[in-house]
Amino acid sequence: MKTKMVVLTDEEARETRDALTRAIEKTGVPFWHWYQFGWIIVDPDGRHETWWRDHLIQALGPITLTIVRTDGRNNWCGFGVPKVFEWFKDSWDVD
């Protein structure tokens, strides 16, 4: 069963945030990253949020981050440029 998560950090260094993005990319999962301090992940392999924490800490070292698993209904809403939300329609809403 796939898992859906939101990853947040308050790391100021762009290099650290870019490394976090690369660590997620390396796993091959679909993810959304339009805001500089947040990533949304759909993990088709169903890995637990603690796996993701450990994976990111191993790749980046001890950074401050929060991972929130979002099970259940596919609720989301947004406002802005439609292109920003295409990923949600293509990856988040697909069960």
Buried (B, 14 or more C-beta within 10 A) or exposed (E): EBBBBBBBBEBEEEEBBEBBEEBBEEBEBBBBBBEEBBBBBBBEEEBEBEBBBEBBEEBBEEBEBEBEBBEEEEEEEEEEEEEEBEBBEEBBEEE
